[in-house]
Amino acid sequence: MPTLIDRDRLRSLVEAGAQLVEVLPAEEYREEHLPGAISIPLRQVDRQAEGALAKDRAVVVYCADLY
């Protein structure tokens, strides 16, 4: 279930081993992303998530689109 979190909660989740997923297009991921984040563009989540993410770890999905 999606939940909006703040920076402090993000830090604690990452410290506990959460996986960060940037869902903007790959070009935008290459320009800038959070340290340790992987790129799975939103249109490809269904196809790529299972092979790219560990099932036993939390997942934080984010979009840094500020426009």
Beta strands, then each sheet from edge to edge (+ up, - down):
strand 1: 19-22
strand 2: 38-39
strand 3: 59-62
sheet 1: 2+ 1+ 3+
end
